[in-house]
Amino acid sequence: MISLTAQRRDIVAGARAMGPWLFSIAPFGFAIGVAGAGADLPVPAALLAGVLIFAGSAQLATIDLLSQGAAPLVVIGTALFINIRLVFYSAAVAPHWRGTPWWWRLIAAYALVDPTFAVGADRYEHPGDRRSAHAHYLGGAALLWIAWCAAIATGAFAAARLPGWLHLEFIGPLYLIGAVVPRLRSRPARAAALCAASVAATTTGLPLHLGVSMAIAAGIAMAYANDSKEK
């Protein structure tokens, strides 16, 4: 049984571990807020999308499809497919979350995205009380959620005041590059990244962001195939 003081210390440690991610996440959220305003989405709708979807690449695709007048099922299907990697994140952390209350798993799963997975997985790999690791995960997740929503709101409200020559399209790719490069330590990861990048580059002209979905599927398949060979 860990004390309340120890739990607070773990929460603060998780927030500190999340801190470096905010340097790339905050500009990404700001750019999404600007994109939502540019697509003539009401500010409350842009904020609600950030809370409900809570995934930058899927949210950006959703804004683009809505601005094009895509059918609701197409928008939902695209967002789900882009987020398919979260299924694998869930499988990775499931053993650590086993035995926790259902409400805790619900909150933790909602916050499970690339940065929280990285921060949480790093802590779960260290020995110690599992409840301490849970508090560490939630501390990072809470800081990320607050920063993400604040960045989207700032971008949505500031969009009308930004100069026309300022282009923010490059922020999303820079964030993704920064998130992927540190993970290219193993051969399966490098092969998966190269495969996904190749598919994405050759399918950029496809409508409804199908190229992104195809790249994700190809990368996952390549990683699985190479990982199976190594085992």
N, C-alpha and C positions, 0 to 999 in steps of 0.2 A: 504494500500500500504506500503510494507516494504522497507526500504532504502537499498542501495547497501552494506553499512557497516553491516547492520543487516544480510543480506543474506550471506556475507562472514563469519560472526560469526557463523551462522547456519551450513554452509558447514564445517568449521573447527570443530565444535562440533560433526557433523556426522562422520568425519574422526577420531576424538578421540574415539568415541563410537565403531568404527570398530577396533581400535588398538589392544585390547586384543585378538580378533579373529586371528590376524596375527601370533600369537605364534604357533597355530596349523595349520593354512592354509599354511604358507610359507613352512614348512617341507613337507606337503602333495603335494604342487605344485612341490617342488624339486624332490620328489620321482616319480611323474608322468613324469617329464622331463627325469629322469634316465630310467624309464620304456620305454619311447618312444625311447630313444637311444638304449636301450637293444633289442628292437624289430626291430632294423635296419631301423627305420623311419628316413628320413632326418630331420635335425634340423628345417628347415623352415616348414616342415609338422607338426612337434610336436608343434611348436609355433602357427601355424594357427589353429590347433585343439583346443588349449587352448583358442584362441579368439572366434572361432565359436561355440564351445560347451559350454565353460564357466561353467562347472559343473564337479567336480572332479571324482565322482563315475562313471558317464557316460563316461567320457574321459578315465578313466582307463579300463573300459570294452571295449571301442572302440579300444584302443591300443592292448588289448589282442586278440580280435576277428580278427583284421587286421593281427596280427602276425601269427594267425592260418589259414589265408587264407579264412575267412568266406565271404559269398556273401554280396555285398553292402547292399541289402535290409535287411538282417539279422542284420548287424551292425547298420543301421539307426533305425530299429525297436526296437532293444535292448536299444539303447541310449534314444529313445523317451519314452519307457516304464519305464526305470529307473527314468526319469525326470517327471513322471506323477504327482508327488507331487507338482510340480510348478503350475499346474492348480489350486490346492486348495489355494496356496499362492496368485495367481492372483485374485481369487474370494474374498479373505480376504481383499486385498488392493484396489480392484476396487472401492468401495464407496469413498475412500479417493482421488482417482485419477480422479474421474468424473469431467468433465468440464475443464480438462487440455488440452493443444494443442496436436494434434496427434503425433507430433515429440517427445514431452516430454514423452508420454506414451510408444512410441517405444523404447526410450533409457532406460527408467525406467524398462520396462518389460524385456529387454535384460539382465539387471543387476540383475534381481530378482532371487536370489539363497538363500540358507539357511542363511548365515550371513547377507545379506542385508535385508532379510525379518525380521530377528530378530531385527536388529537395527532400521529399518523403522517402524515396528509395535509398538515397544516400544515408539517411538517418536509420532506416530499418536494417541496413547492412551492418550497423555497429551493435555490439552486444549491449545488453541492459534491459531495464524494465520496458515492456512493450507499451504500457500506458504512457511512459515518458516519450516514446517515439510518436505515439498518437498526438500528444500535446504539441510536439515539435511540428508535425504535419499541419495541424490546424492553425498554428501560429503563422506559418508561411502562407497557408491558404487564405486566412483572413486578411493579411496585408495585401496579397495579390488582388483579392476581390475589391477591396476598398480603392486601391490604386487604379485598377482597371475601370471601374465605374466612374471614378473621378476624371480619368483621362478622356473617356468617351464624352462625358458631360461637358468638359472644357472644350473639346473639339467641336461639339455640336453648337455650343453657344458662341464660339469664337469664329465659326466658319464665315459669317457675313463680314467680318472685319479683316480677314486675311487678304493680302494683295493677290491679284490675279496671276502674277508670275511665279508664285510659290507653289511648287508641285510636291506633293507628299506621297506619290505613288511608290517611290522607291523604299519607303520605310518598312512596308510589309515584307518584301523580299529580304531586306537587311536583317530584320528580326528572325526570319526563318533560317537564314544562313548562320546567324549567331547561335541559334538553338541547335542546329544540326551538327556543325563542325566539331564541337567538343565531344560528340558521341562517336566520331569516326575512328575509334580506337581498334576495332576488330575488323577482320576481313569481311564477315557477313554484313556488317553495318556499311562499310565502304562500297561493297557491291550493290547493296540495296539503294544507297543514295545515288550511285552512278546510274543505275537502271531507272529509278524514278525520274531523275533529271533528264535522261535521254528521252523517255516517253513524254514527259511534260513539254520538252522543247519541240518535239515533232507533232504534238497535238494541240498547239496553242490556238489554232484556228477553229477548233470544234466549238459548237454552241453550248450554252448552259453549263459551262465549266466542266464538260465531260473529260477534257484532257487532264484536269486535276484529279478527278476520280480514278481515271485509268492509270495515272502515274502512281497514286497511292497503292492501288491494287497490285501493280507491277512490282513496286518496291517491297511490299509485304511478302509477296510470293518469292522474290529473289532472296530476301533475308531468311525466310523459312527454309528454302532449298539449301542454301549455303550452311545454315546452322545445323541442318540434319546431316549434311555431309561431314561436318567437323565432329559430330557426335558418333 
